[in-house]
Structure formats: structure tokens, C-alpha cells
Amino acid sequence: MIADIIGMLGTIMVVAAFFMIQMDKLDPKGLQYNIINLIGAILLLISLCINFNLASFVIEIFWIAASIVGLWNYFSKSRNKEPTQAQAKL
């Protein structure tokens, strides 16, 4: 029962994030989208550890990896946008 609740929360998060992109409410490269996807995929993965399904487990691993890559890119770009001390003095 608890695995189903956790899995449904994860499903709602992943689907809601995708739907918000389609409605132009989220940036697909933005922080919010990637965090929602990561948390949703982790919740789904937790539920799959209780009610195992190999195909779903594998896709959630890839979904988590894609979200981590998205977060890495987001933070790499935001770090590169910050001016260095020498640039700030100009």
C-alpha cells in the first residue's frame, strides 16, 4: 500500500513536470523542472524496490541520470555567468 502511494506521488510529479513544460510554465533546462523530475523518479524507484519491475526500474535509473545531467548543466551555466572579481571591476 505504501509503495503504491509513493509510486503515485512520483508519477504525479513526473507527469506534472512534463505537462507544465507543454503549458510553457516551466523551462525544460531550468532548476525546477529537473528537481521535480529527479524527486519524482526517485519516488518511483523507491516504489519499484518494493514492487519490482525490471523495465520500469531501468527507465527510472535513466530518468534520474538525465535529471542529474540537467542539474549539472544548470549549475555549470549559472556558475559561468557569475562575473569573476576581475570582470566585476571593469
PyMOL Python script that loads the backbone (N, CA, C, O; Angstrom):
from pymol import cmd

cmd.read_pdbstr("""\
ATOM      1  N   MET A   1       0.825  -1.202   0.000  1.00  0.00           N
ATOM      2  CA  MET A   1       0.000   0.000   0.000  1.00  0.00           C
ATOM      3  C   MET A   1       0.865   1.260   0.000  1.00  0.00           C
ATOM      4  O   MET A   1       0.640   2.166  -0.801  1.00  0.00           O
ATOM      5  N   ILE A   2       1.860   1.319   0.903  1.00  0.00           N
ATOM      6  CA  ILE A   2       2.720   2.497   0.968  1.00  0.00           C
ATOM      7  C   ILE A   2       3.537   2.645  -0.318  1.00  0.00           C
ATOM      8  O   ILE A   2       3.788   3.764  -0.765  1.00  0.00           O
ATOM      9  N   ALA A   3       3.953   1.519  -0.915  1.00  0.00           N
ATOM     10  CA  ALA A   3       4.696   1.575  -2.174  1.00  0.00           C
ATOM     11  C   ALA A   3       3.842   2.185  -3.276  1.00  0.00           C
ATOM     12  O   ALA A   3       4.354   2.926  -4.115  1.00  0.00           O
ATOM     13  N   ASP A   4       2.558   1.885  -3.283  1.00  0.00           N
ATOM     14  CA  ASP A   4       1.658   2.448  -4.293  1.00  0.00           C
ATOM     15  C   ASP A   4       1.511   3.959  -4.111  1.00  0.00           C
ATOM     16  O   ASP A   4       1.471   4.703  -5.091  1.00  0.00           O
ATOM     17  N   ILE A   5       1.431   4.404  -2.879  1.00  0.00           N
ATOM     18  CA  ILE A   5       1.301   5.846  -2.604  1.00  0.00           C
ATOM     19  C   ILE A   5       2.573   6.578  -3.031  1.00  0.00           C
ATOM     20  O   ILE A   5       2.507   7.626  -3.674  1.00  0.00           O
ATOM     21  N   ILE A   6       3.724   6.023  -2.671  1.00  0.00           N
ATOM     22  CA  ILE A   6       5.000   6.628  -3.058  1.00  0.00           C
ATOM     23  C   ILE A   6       5.122   6.659  -4.578  1.00  0.00           C
ATOM     24  O   ILE A   6       5.515   7.677  -5.149  1.00  0.00           O
ATOM     25  N   GLY A   7       4.789   5.556  -5.232  1.00  0.00           N
ATOM     26  CA  GLY A   7       4.858   5.488  -6.695  1.00  0.00           C
ATOM     27  C   GLY A   7       3.913   6.471  -7.372  1.00  0.00           C
ATOM     28  O   GLY A   7       4.273   7.087  -8.375  1.00  0.00           O
ATOM     29  N   MET A   8       2.717   6.621  -6.835  1.00  0.00           N
ATOM     30  CA  MET A   8       1.760   7.572  -7.414  1.00  0.00           C
ATOM     31  C   MET A   8       2.236   9.012  -7.247  1.00  0.00           C
ATOM     32  O   MET A   8       2.064   9.828  -8.153  1.00  0.00           O
ATOM     33  N   LEU A   9       2.830   9.330  -6.104  1.00  0.00           N
ATOM     34  CA  LEU A   9       3.394  10.679  -5.918  1.00  0.00           C
ATOM     35  C   LEU A   9       4.486  10.943  -6.946  1.00  0.00           C
ATOM     36  O   LEU A   9       4.552  12.026  -7.528  1.00  0.00           O
ATOM     37  N   GLY A  10       5.344   9.947  -7.165  1.00  0.00           N
ATOM     38  CA  GLY A  10       6.396  10.084  -8.175  1.00  0.00           C
ATOM     39  C   GLY A  10       5.830  10.261  -9.570  1.00  0.00           C
ATOM     40  O   GLY A  10       6.302  11.096 -10.342  1.00  0.00           O
ATOM     41  N   THR A  11       4.819   9.472  -9.890  1.00  0.00           N
ATOM     42  CA  THR A  11       4.176   9.577 -11.203  1.00  0.00           C
ATOM     43  C   THR A  11       3.559  10.953 -11.401  1.00  0.00           C
ATOM     44  O   THR A  11       3.710  11.565 -12.458  1.00  0.00           O
ATOM     45  N   ILE A  12       2.867  11.433 -10.380  1.00  0.00           N
ATOM     46  CA  ILE A  12       2.238  12.760 -10.466  1.00  0.00           C
ATOM     47  C   ILE A  12       3.296  13.829 -10.698  1.00  0.00           C
ATOM     48  O   ILE A  12       3.093  14.738 -11.501  1.00  0.00           O
ATOM     49  N   MET A  13       4.424  13.727 -10.001  1.00  0.00           N
ATOM     50  CA  MET A  13       5.473  14.736 -10.162  1.00  0.00           C
ATOM     51  C   MET A  13       6.061  14.722 -11.573  1.00  0.00           C
ATOM     52  O   MET A  13       6.212  15.774 -12.194  1.00  0.00           O
ATOM     53  N   VAL A  14       6.391  13.542 -12.076  1.00  0.00           N
ATOM     54  CA  VAL A  14       6.996  13.443 -13.409  1.00  0.00           C
ATOM     55  C   VAL A  14       6.019  13.908 -14.486  1.00  0.00           C
ATOM     56  O   VAL A  14       6.395  14.664 -15.382  1.00  0.00           O
ATOM     57  N   VAL A  15       4.789  13.465 -14.403  1.00  0.00           N
ATOM     58  CA  VAL A  15       3.787  13.852 -15.404  1.00  0.00           C
ATOM     59  C   VAL A  15       3.466  15.347 -15.294  1.00  0.00           C
ATOM     60  O   VAL A  15       3.317  16.024 -16.312  1.00  0.00           O
ATOM     61  N   ALA A  16       3.361  15.857 -14.080  1.00  0.00           N
ATOM     62  CA  ALA A  16       3.072  17.283 -13.893  1.00  0.00           C
ATOM     63  C   ALA A  16       4.199  18.143 -14.455  1.00  0.00           C
ATOM     64  O   ALA A  16       3.937  19.174 -15.074  1.00  0.00           O
ATOM     65  N   ALA A  17       5.443  17.735 -14.249  1.00  0.00           N
ATOM     66  CA  ALA A  17       6.570  18.493 -14.792  1.00  0.00           C
ATOM     67  C   ALA A  17       6.509  18.530 -16.315  1.00  0.00           C
ATOM     68  O   ALA A  17       6.713  19.581 -16.923  1.00  0.00           O
ATOM     69  N   PHE A  18       6.232  17.396 -16.923  1.00  0.00           N
ATOM     70  CA  PHE A  18       6.117  17.351 -18.380  1.00  0.00           C
ATOM     71  C   PHE A  18       4.950  18.208 -18.864  1.00  0.00           C
ATOM     72  O   PHE A  18       5.079  18.948 -19.839  1.00  0.00           O
ATOM     73  N   PHE A  19       3.831  18.104 -18.190  1.00  0.00           N
ATOM     74  CA  PHE A  19       2.653  18.885 -18.565  1.00  0.00           C
ATOM     75  C   PHE A  19       2.926  20.381 -18.434  1.00  0.00           C
ATOM     76  O   PHE A  19       2.498  21.162 -19.283  1.00  0.00           O
ATOM     77  N   MET A  20       3.635  20.789 -17.380  1.00  0.00           N
ATOM     78  CA  MET A  20       3.946  22.214 -17.202  1.00  0.00           C
ATOM     79  C   MET A  20       4.873  22.736 -18.291  1.00  0.00           C
ATOM     80  O   MET A  20       4.808  23.913 -18.647  1.00  0.00           O
ATOM     81  N   ILE A  21       5.731  21.879 -18.822  1.00  0.00           N
ATOM     82  CA  ILE A  21       6.555  22.287 -19.965  1.00  0.00           C
ATOM     83  C   ILE A  21       5.658  22.538 -21.170  1.00  0.00           C
ATOM     84  O   ILE A  21       5.821  23.533 -21.876  1.00  0.00           O
ATOM     85  N   GLN A  22       4.721  21.642 -21.400  1.00  0.00           N
ATOM     86  CA  GLN A  22       3.818  21.793 -22.536  1.00  0.00           C
ATOM     87  C   GLN A  22       2.961  23.052 -22.420  1.00  0.00           C
ATOM     88  O   GLN A  22       2.559  23.628 -23.431  1.00  0.00           O
ATOM     89  N   MET A  23       2.686  23.473 -21.199  1.00  0.00           N
ATOM     90  CA  MET A  23       1.887  24.681 -20.951  1.00  0.00           C
ATOM     91  C   MET A  23       2.762  25.930 -20.824  1.00  0.00           C
ATOM     92  O   MET A  23       2.266  26.999 -20.467  1.00  0.00           O
ATOM     93  N   ASP A  24       4.060  25.800 -21.112  1.00  0.00           N
ATOM     94  CA  ASP A  24       5.034  26.894 -21.004  1.00  0.00           C
ATOM     95  C   ASP A  24       5.100  27.483 -19.598  1.00  0.00           C
ATOM     96  O   ASP A  24       5.291  28.688 -19.435  1.00  0.00           O
ATOM     97  N   LYS A  25       4.945  26.641 -18.590  1.00  0.00           N
ATOM     98  CA  LYS A  25       5.036  27.081 -17.195  1.00  0.00           C
ATOM     99  C   LYS A  25       6.400  26.779 -16.595  1.00  0.00           C
ATOM    100  O   LYS A  25       6.776  27.364 -15.579  1.00  0.00           O
ATOM    101  N   LEU A  26       7.146  25.867 -17.216  1.00  0.00           N
ATOM    102  CA  LEU A  26       8.486  25.516 -16.759  1.00  0.00           C
ATOM    103  C   LEU A  26       9.454  25.525 -17.925  1.00  0.00           C
ATOM    104  O   LEU A  26       9.085  25.232 -19.062  1.00  0.00           O
ATOM    105  N   ASP A  27      10.696  25.867 -17.626  1.00  0.00           N
ATOM    106  CA  ASP A  27      11.779  25.792 -18.597  1.00  0.00           C
ATOM    107  C   ASP A  27      12.366  24.379 -18.540  1.00  0.00           C
ATOM    108  O   ASP A  27      12.786  23.943 -17.469  1.00  0.00           O
ATOM    109  N   PRO A  28      12.406  23.653 -19.661  1.00  0.00           N
ATOM    110  CA  PRO A  28      12.916  22.281 -19.623  1.00  0.00           C
ATOM    111  C   PRO A  28      14.384  22.182 -19.226  1.00  0.00           C
ATOM    112  O   PRO A  28      14.857  21.097 -18.887  1.00  0.00           O
ATOM    113  N   LYS A  29      15.105  23.285 -19.263  1.00  0.00           N
ATOM    114  CA  LYS A  29      16.501  23.286 -18.828  1.00  0.00           C
ATOM    115  C   LYS A  29      16.653  23.961 -17.468  1.00  0.00           C
ATOM    116  O   LYS A  29      17.767  24.175 -16.990  1.00  0.00           O
ATOM    117  N   GLY A  30      15.531  24.289 -16.858  1.00  0.00           N
ATOM    118  CA  GLY A  30      15.560  25.029 -15.608  1.00  0.00           C
ATOM    119  C   GLY A  30      15.722  24.154 -14.379  1.00  0.00           C
ATOM    120  O   GLY A  30      15.621  22.929 -14.443  1.00  0.00           O
ATOM    121  N   LEU A  31      15.972  24.805 -13.276  1.00  0.00           N
ATOM    122  CA  LEU A  31      16.182  24.132 -11.998  1.00  0.00           C
ATOM    123  C   LEU A  31      14.927  23.404 -11.531  1.00  0.00           C
ATOM    124  O   LEU A  31      15.002  22.241 -11.133  1.00  0.00           O
ATOM    125  N   GLN A  32      13.781  24.067 -11.575  1.00  0.00           N
ATOM    126  CA  GLN A  32      12.544  23.464 -11.064  1.00  0.00           C
ATOM    127  C   GLN A  32      12.196  22.175 -11.798  1.00  0.00           C
ATOM    128  O   GLN A  32      11.878  21.167 -11.167  1.00  0.00           O
ATOM    129  N   TYR A  33      12.253  22.203 -13.103  1.00  0.00           N
ATOM    130  CA  TYR A  33      11.904  21.022 -13.893  1.00  0.00           C
ATOM    131  C   TYR A  33      12.780  19.833 -13.521  1.00  0.00           C
ATOM    132  O   TYR A  33      12.279  18.732 -13.293  1.00  0.00           O
ATOM    133  N   ASN A  34      14.078  20.059 -13.459  1.00  0.00           N
ATOM    134  CA  ASN A  34      14.996  18.961 -13.173  1.00  0.00           C
ATOM    135  C   ASN A  34      14.860  18.439 -11.749  1.00  0.00           C
ATOM    136  O   ASN A  34      15.013  17.240 -11.515  1.00  0.00           O
ATOM    137  N   ILE A  35      14.578  19.308 -10.806  1.00  0.00           N
ATOM    138  CA  ILE A  35      14.374  18.853  -9.428  1.00  0.00           C
ATOM    139  C   ILE A  35      13.078  18.050  -9.312  1.00  0.00           C
ATOM    140  O   ILE A  35      13.054  16.995  -8.678  1.00  0.00           O
ATOM    141  N   ILE A  36      12.009  18.547  -9.921  1.00  0.00           N
ATOM    142  CA  ILE A  36      10.739  17.808  -9.882  1.00  0.00           C
ATOM    143  C   ILE A  36      10.913  16.438 -10.516  1.00  0.00           C
ATOM    144  O   ILE A  36      10.444  15.440  -9.968  1.00  0.00           O
ATOM    145  N   ASN A  37      11.580  16.376 -11.661  1.00  0.00           N
ATOM    146  CA  ASN A  37      11.817  15.090 -12.329  1.00  0.00           C
ATOM    147  C   ASN A  37      12.668  14.169 -11.478  1.00  0.00           C
ATOM    148  O   ASN A  37      12.378  12.977 -11.375  1.00  0.00           O
ATOM    149  N   LEU A  38      13.710  14.701 -10.870  1.00  0.00           N
ATOM    150  CA  LEU A  38      14.595  13.878 -10.046  1.00  0.00           C
ATOM    151  C   LEU A  38      13.853  13.291  -8.851  1.00  0.00           C
ATOM    152  O   LEU A  38      13.953  12.095  -8.580  1.00  0.00           O
ATOM    153  N   ILE A  39      13.116  14.126  -8.143  1.00  0.00           N
ATOM    154  CA  ILE A  39      12.370  13.647  -6.977  1.00  0.00           C
ATOM    155  C   ILE A  39      11.305  12.633  -7.399  1.00  0.00           C
ATOM    156  O   ILE A  39      11.142  11.596  -6.756  1.00  0.00           O
ATOM    157  N   GLY A  40      10.585  12.934  -8.476  1.00  0.00           N
ATOM    158  CA  GLY A  40       9.568  12.001  -8.972  1.00  0.00           C
ATOM    159  C   GLY A  40      10.162  10.657  -9.343  1.00  0.00           C
ATOM    160  O   GLY A  40       9.601   9.614  -9.007  1.00  0.00           O
ATOM    161  N   ALA A  41      11.295  10.673 -10.037  1.00  0.00           N
ATOM    162  CA  ALA A  41      11.938   9.421 -10.444  1.00  0.00           C
ATOM    163  C   ALA A  41      12.456   8.647  -9.235  1.00  0.00           C
ATOM    164  O   ALA A  41      12.380   7.419  -9.208  1.00  0.00           O
ATOM    165  N   ILE A  42      12.977   9.349  -8.243  1.00  0.00           N
ATOM    166  CA  ILE A  42      13.447   8.678  -7.028  1.00  0.00           C
ATOM    167  C   ILE A  42      12.275   8.016  -6.296  1.00  0.00           C
ATOM    168  O   ILE A  42      12.388   6.885  -5.825  1.00  0.00           O
ATOM    169  N   LEU A  43      11.157   8.728  -6.207  1.00  0.00           N
ATOM    170  CA  LEU A  43       9.978   8.138  -5.567  1.00  0.00           C
ATOM    171  C   LEU A  43       9.504   6.898  -6.320  1.00  0.00           C
ATOM    172  O   LEU A  43       9.155   5.889  -5.707  1.00  0.00           O
ATOM    173  N   LEU A  44       9.493   6.973  -7.624  1.00  0.00           N
ATOM    174  CA  LEU A  44       9.111   5.804  -8.418  1.00  0.00           C
ATOM    175  C   LEU A  44      10.096   4.650  -8.205  1.00  0.00           C
ATOM    176  O   LEU A  44       9.693   3.490  -8.110  1.00  0.00           O
ATOM    177  N   LEU A  45      11.375   4.977  -8.133  1.00  0.00           N
ATOM    178  CA  LEU A  45      12.384   3.948  -7.907  1.00  0.00           C
ATOM    179  C   LEU A  45      12.199   3.281  -6.541  1.00  0.00           C
ATOM    180  O   LEU A  45      12.349   2.066  -6.412  1.00  0.00           O
ATOM    181  N   ILE A  46      11.875   4.079  -5.531  1.00  0.00           N
ATOM    182  CA  ILE A  46      11.602   3.516  -4.201  1.00  0.00           C
ATOM    183  C   ILE A  46      10.433   2.542  -4.266  1.00  0.00           C
ATOM    184  O   ILE A  46      10.495   1.443  -3.715  1.00  0.00           O
ATOM    185  N   SER A  47       9.370   2.954  -4.943  1.00  0.00           N
ATOM    186  CA  SER A  47       8.206   2.055  -5.038  1.00  0.00           C
ATOM    187  C   SER A  47       8.553   0.791  -5.812  1.00  0.00           C
ATOM    188  O   SER A  47       8.015  -0.279  -5.530  1.00  0.00           O
ATOM    189  N   LEU A  48       9.451   0.910  -6.787  1.00  0.00           N
ATOM    190  CA  LEU A  48       9.847  -0.260  -7.567  1.00  0.00           C
ATOM    191  C   LEU A  48      10.743  -1.212  -6.778  1.00  0.00           C
ATOM    192  O   LEU A  48      10.826  -2.398  -7.099  1.00  0.00           O
ATOM    193  N   CYS A  49      11.406  -0.703  -5.762  1.00  0.00           N
ATOM    194  CA  CYS A  49      12.201  -1.589  -4.901  1.00  0.00           C
ATOM    195  C   CYS A  49      11.289  -2.482  -4.071  1.00  0.00           C
ATOM    196  O   CYS A  49      11.695  -3.560  -3.637  1.00  0.00           O
ATOM    197  N   ILE A  50      10.066  -2.035  -3.853  1.00  0.00           N
ATOM    198  CA  ILE A  50       9.097  -2.816  -3.081  1.00  0.00           C
ATOM    199  C   ILE A  50       8.286  -3.722  -4.008  1.00  0.00           C
ATOM    200  O   ILE A  50       8.101  -4.907  -3.730  1.00  0.00           O
ATOM    201  N   ASN A  51       7.807  -3.148  -5.112  1.00  0.00           N
ATOM    202  CA  ASN A  51       7.063  -3.905  -6.136  1.00  0.00           C
ATOM    203  C   ASN A  51       7.899  -3.881  -7.413  1.00  0.00           C
ATOM    204  O   ASN A  51       7.658  -3.057  -8.296  1.00  0.00           O
ATOM    205  N   PHE A  52       8.876  -4.774  -7.516  1.00  0.00           N
ATOM    206  CA  PHE A  52       9.876  -4.710  -8.580  1.00  0.00           C
ATOM    207  C   PHE A  52       9.310  -5.007  -9.959  1.00  0.00           C
ATOM    208  O   PHE A  52       8.495  -5.909 -10.152  1.00  0.00           O
ATOM    209  N   ASN A  53       9.785  -4.198 -10.920  1.00  0.00           N
ATOM    210  CA  ASN A  53       9.510  -4.390 -12.337  1.00  0.00           C
ATOM    211  C   ASN A  53      10.767  -3.934 -13.062  1.00  0.00           C
ATOM    212  O   ASN A  53      11.089  -2.746 -13.037  1.00  0.00           O
ATOM    213  N   LEU A  54      11.476  -4.839 -13.700  1.00  0.00           N
ATOM    214  CA  LEU A  54      12.785  -4.532 -14.282  1.00  0.00           C
ATOM    215  C   LEU A  54      12.740  -3.391 -15.298  1.00  0.00           C
ATOM    216  O   LEU A  54      13.560  -2.475 -15.234  1.00  0.00           O
ATOM    217  N   ALA A  55      11.803  -3.437 -16.223  1.00  0.00           N
ATOM    218  CA  ALA A  55      11.738  -2.410 -17.264  1.00  0.00           C
ATOM    219  C   ALA A  55      11.511  -1.024 -16.653  1.00  0.00           C
ATOM    220  O   ALA A  55      12.162  -0.056 -17.046  1.00  0.00           O
ATOM    221  N   SER A  56      10.607  -0.933 -15.710  1.00  0.00           N
ATOM    222  CA  SER A  56      10.337   0.351 -15.059  1.00  0.00           C
ATOM    223  C   SER A  56      11.531   0.801 -14.224  1.00  0.00           C
ATOM    224  O   SER A  56      11.852   1.989 -14.183  1.00  0.00           O
ATOM    225  N   PHE A  57      12.181  -0.137 -13.567  1.00  0.00           N
ATOM    226  CA  PHE A  57      13.366   0.175 -12.768  1.00  0.00           C
ATOM    227  C   PHE A  57      14.457   0.784 -13.648  1.00  0.00           C
ATOM    228  O   PHE A  57      15.064   1.793 -13.286  1.00  0.00           O
ATOM    229  N   VAL A  58      14.702   0.169 -14.798  1.00  0.00           N
ATOM    230  CA  VAL A  58      15.745   0.651 -15.713  1.00  0.00           C
ATOM    231  C   VAL A  58      15.412   2.049 -16.225  1.00  0.00           C
ATOM    232  O   VAL A  58      16.288   2.913 -16.261  1.00  0.00           O
ATOM    233  N   ILE A  59      14.170   2.287 -16.618  1.00  0.00           N
ATOM    234  CA  ILE A  59      13.829   3.612 -17.142  1.00  0.00           C
ATOM    235  C   ILE A  59      13.949   4.679 -16.061  1.00  0.00           C
ATOM    236  O   ILE A  59      14.307   5.818 -16.360  1.00  0.00           O
ATOM    237  N   GLU A  60      13.657   4.332 -14.817  1.00  0.00           N
ATOM    238  CA  GLU A  60      13.801   5.314 -13.737  1.00  0.00           C
ATOM    239  C   GLU A  60      15.263   5.622 -13.468  1.00  0.00           C
ATOM    240  O   GLU A  60      15.594   6.756 -13.121  1.00  0.00           O
ATOM    241  N   ILE A  61      16.142   4.648 -13.617  1.00  0.00           N
ATOM    242  CA  ILE A  61      17.583   4.904 -13.487  1.00  0.00           C
ATOM    243  C   ILE A  61      18.020   5.911 -14.552  1.00  0.00           C
ATOM    244  O   ILE A  61      18.753   6.855 -14.256  1.00  0.00           O
ATOM    245  N   PHE A  62      17.571   5.709 -15.782  1.00  0.00           N
ATOM    246  CA  PHE A  62      17.908   6.656 -16.854  1.00  0.00           C
ATOM    247  C   PHE A  62      17.278   8.023 -16.612  1.00  0.00           C
ATOM    248  O   PHE A  62      17.893   9.046 -16.916  1.00  0.00           O
ATOM    249  N   TRP A  63      16.060   8.057 -16.068  1.00  0.00           N
ATOM    250  CA  TRP A  63      15.370   9.315 -15.783  1.00  0.00           C
ATOM    251  C   TRP A  63      16.125  10.093 -14.707  1.00  0.00           C
ATOM    252  O   TRP A  63      16.267  11.312 -14.797  1.00  0.00           O
ATOM    253  N   ILE A  64      16.605   9.379 -13.694  1.00  0.00           N
ATOM    254  CA  ILE A  64      17.409  10.007 -12.642  1.00  0.00           C
ATOM    255  C   ILE A  64      18.715  10.541 -13.236  1.00  0.00           C
ATOM    256  O   ILE A  64      19.124  11.663 -12.937  1.00  0.00           O
ATOM    257  N   ALA A  65      19.357   9.741 -14.069  1.00  0.00           N
ATOM    258  CA  ALA A  65      20.608  10.177 -14.702  1.00  0.00           C
ATOM    259  C   ALA A  65      20.384  11.423 -15.558  1.00  0.00           C
ATOM    260  O   ALA A  65      21.185  12.357 -15.509  1.00  0.00           O
ATOM    261  N   ALA A  66      19.321  11.446 -16.328  1.00  0.00           N
ATOM    262  CA  ALA A  66      19.019  12.610 -17.171  1.00  0.00           C
ATOM    263  C   ALA A  66      18.760  13.842 -16.311  1.00  0.00           C
ATOM    264  O   ALA A  66      19.180  14.942 -16.669  1.00  0.00           O
ATOM    265  N   SER A  67      18.082  13.675 -15.196  1.00  0.00           N
ATOM    266  CA  SER A  67      17.813  14.804 -14.304  1.00  0.00           C
ATOM    267  C   SER A  67      19.097  15.324 -13.680  1.00  0.00           C
ATOM    268  O   SER A  67      19.278  16.532 -13.532  1.00  0.00           O
ATOM    269  N   ILE A  68      19.981  14.415 -13.318  1.00  0.00           N
ATOM    270  CA  ILE A  68      21.267  14.831 -12.749  1.00  0.00           C
ATOM    271  C   ILE A  68      22.095  15.581 -13.787  1.00  0.00           C
ATOM    272  O   ILE A  68      22.731  16.585 -13.465  1.00  0.00           O
ATOM    273  N   VAL A  69      22.091  15.105 -15.022  1.00  0.00           N
ATOM    274  CA  VAL A  69      22.788  15.815 -16.099  1.00  0.00           C
ATOM    275  C   VAL A  69      22.182  17.212 -16.283  1.00  0.00           C
ATOM    276  O   VAL A  69      22.913  18.189 -16.447  1.00  0.00           O
ATOM    277  N   GLY A  70      20.860  17.304 -16.256  1.00  0.00           N
ATOM    278  CA  GLY A  70      20.198  18.600 -16.380  1.00  0.00           C
ATOM    279  C   GLY A  70      20.581  19.548 -15.249  1.00  0.00           C
ATOM    280  O   GLY A  70      20.820  20.732 -15.481  1.00  0.00           O
ATOM    281  N   LEU A  71      20.638  19.029 -14.030  1.00  0.00           N
ATOM    282  CA  LEU A  71      21.050  19.862 -12.891  1.00  0.00           C
ATOM    283  C   LEU A  71      22.513  20.275 -13.011  1.00  0.00           C
ATOM    284  O   LEU A  71      22.867  21.416 -12.712  1.00  0.00           O
ATOM    285  N   TRP A  72      23.353  19.356 -13.444  1.00  0.00           N
ATOM    286  CA  TRP A  72      24.774  19.660 -13.646  1.00  0.00           C
ATOM    287  C   TRP A  72      24.923  20.789 -14.671  1.00  0.00           C
ATOM    288  O   TRP A  72      25.660  21.749 -14.446  1.00  0.00           O
ATOM    289  N   ASN A  73      24.227  20.664 -15.780  1.00  0.00           N
ATOM    290  CA  ASN A  73      24.292  21.705 -16.816  1.00  0.00           C
ATOM    291  C   ASN A  73      23.764  23.035 -16.294  1.00  0.00           C
ATOM    292  O   ASN A  73      24.342  24.085 -16.572  1.00  0.00           O
ATOM    293  N   TYR A  74      22.673  22.995 -15.543  1.00  0.00           N
ATOM    294  CA  TYR A  74      22.093  24.218 -14.998  1.00  0.00           C
ATOM    295  C   TYR A  74      23.095  24.930 -14.099  1.00  0.00           C
ATOM    296  O   TYR A  74      23.326  26.129 -14.248  1.00  0.00           O
ATOM    297  N   PHE A  75      23.688  24.194 -13.168  1.00  0.00           N
ATOM    298  CA  PHE A  75      24.620  24.816 -12.239  1.00  0.00           C
ATOM    299  C   PHE A  75      25.931  25.200 -12.914  1.00  0.00           C
ATOM    300  O   PHE A  75      26.562  26.178 -12.511  1.00  0.00           O
ATOM    301  N   SER A  76      26.354  24.459 -13.926  1.00  0.00           N
ATOM    302  CA  SER A  76      27.569  24.816 -14.670  1.00  0.00           C
ATOM    303  C   SER A  76      27.364  26.127 -15.415  1.00  0.00           C
ATOM    304  O   SER A  76      28.247  26.985 -15.421  1.00  0.00           O
ATOM    305  N   LYS A  77      26.212  26.285 -16.040  1.00  0.00           N
ATOM    306  CA  LYS A  77      25.918  27.512 -16.777  1.00  0.00           C
ATOM    307  C   LYS A  77      25.754  28.698 -15.842  1.00  0.00           C
ATOM    308  O   LYS A  77      26.227  29.794 -16.144  1.00  0.00           O
ATOM    309  N   SER A  78      25.087  28.491 -14.703  1.00  0.00           N
ATOM    310  CA  SER A  78      24.882  29.611 -13.777  1.00  0.00           C
ATOM    311  C   SER A  78      26.204  30.021 -13.142  1.00  0.00           C
ATOM    312  O   SER A  78      26.410  31.200 -12.852  1.00  0.00           O
ATOM    313  N   ARG A  79      27.100  29.068 -12.923  1.00  0.00           N
ATOM    314  CA  ARG A  79      28.412  29.394 -12.362  1.00  0.00           C
ATOM    315  C   ARG A  79      29.242  30.174 -13.382  1.00  0.00           C
ATOM    316  O   ARG A  79      29.987  31.080 -13.007  1.00  0.00           O
ATOM    317  N   ASN A  80      29.121  29.829 -14.667  1.00  0.00           N
ATOM    318  CA  ASN A  80      29.871  30.530 -15.714  1.00  0.00           C
ATOM    319  C   ASN A  80      29.344  31.932 -15.956  1.00  0.00           C
ATOM    320  O   ASN A  80      30.077  32.780 -16.464  1.00  0.00           O
ATOM    321  N   LYS A  81      28.088  32.200 -15.605  1.00  0.00           N
ATOM    322  CA  LYS A  81      27.504  33.528 -15.801  1.00  0.00           C
ATOM    323  C   LYS A  81      27.946  34.517 -14.734  1.00  0.00           C
ATOM    324  O   LYS A  81      27.916  35.727 -14.963  1.00  0.00           O
ATOM    325  N   GLU A  82      28.363  34.011 -13.552  1.00  0.00           N
ATOM    326  CA  GLU A  82      28.795  34.894 -12.487  1.00  0.00           C
ATOM    327  C   GLU A  82      30.110  35.548 -12.881  1.00  0.00           C
ATOM    328  O   GLU A  82      31.053  34.853 -13.260  1.00  0.00           O
ATOM    329  N   PRO A  83      30.190  36.879 -12.799  1.00  0.00           N
ATOM    330  CA  PRO A  83      31.439  37.537 -13.183  1.00  0.00           C
ATOM    331  C   PRO A  83      32.528  37.258 -12.152  1.00  0.00           C
ATOM    332  O   PRO A  83      32.277  37.165 -10.951  1.00  0.00           O
ATOM    333  N   THR A  84      33.735  37.131 -12.667  1.00  0.00           N
ATOM    334  CA  THR A  84      34.874  36.981 -11.768  1.00  0.00           C
ATOM    335  C   THR A  84      35.166  38.334 -11.144  1.00  0.00           C
ATOM    336  O   THR A  84      34.618  39.345 -11.581  1.00  0.00           O
ATOM    337  N   GLN A  85      36.020  38.369 -10.129  1.00  0.00           N
ATOM    338  CA  GLN A  85      36.329  39.638  -9.467  1.00  0.00           C
ATOM    339  C   GLN A  85      36.964  40.618 -10.455  1.00  0.00           C
ATOM    340  O   GLN A  85      36.694  41.817 -10.397  1.00  0.00           O
ATOM    341  N   ALA A  86      37.807  40.114 -11.361  1.00  0.00           N
ATOM    342  CA  ALA A  86      38.441  40.999 -12.334  1.00  0.00           C
ATOM    343  C   ALA A  86      37.416  41.576 -13.297  1.00  0.00           C
ATOM    344  O   ALA A  86      37.505  42.751 -13.654  1.00  0.00           O
ATOM    345  N   GLN A  87      36.433  40.769 -13.729  1.00  0.00           N
ATOM    346  CA  GLN A  87      35.405  41.253 -14.632  1.00  0.00           C
ATOM    347  C   GLN A  87      34.488  42.251 -13.928  1.00  0.00           C
ATOM    348  O   GLN A  87      34.033  43.211 -14.549  1.00  0.00           O
ATOM    349  N   ALA A  88      34.216  42.039 -12.661  1.00  0.00           N
ATOM    350  CA  ALA A  88      33.331  42.922 -11.924  1.00  0.00           C
ATOM    351  C   ALA A  88      33.924  44.301 -11.748  1.00  0.00           C
ATOM    352  O   ALA A  88      33.181  45.278 -11.641  1.00  0.00           O
ATOM    353  N   LYS A  89      35.263  44.412 -11.715  1.00  0.00           N
ATOM    354  CA  LYS A  89      35.933  45.700 -11.533  1.00  0.00           C
ATOM    355  C   LYS A  89      35.927  46.531 -12.802  1.00  0.00           C
ATOM    356  O   LYS A  89      36.122  47.745 -12.745  1.00  0.00           O
ATOM    357  N   LEU A  90      35.709  45.902 -13.940  1.00  0.00           N
ATOM    358  CA  LEU A  90      35.745  46.631 -15.216  1.00  0.00           C
ATOM    359  C   LEU A  90      34.581  47.528 -15.384  1.00  0.00           C
ATOM    360  O   LEU A  90      34.468  48.208 -16.404  1.00  0.00           O
TER     361      LEU A  90
END
""", "prot")
cmd.dss("prot")
cmd.show_as("cartoon", "prot")
cmd.util.cbc("prot")
cmd.orient("prot")
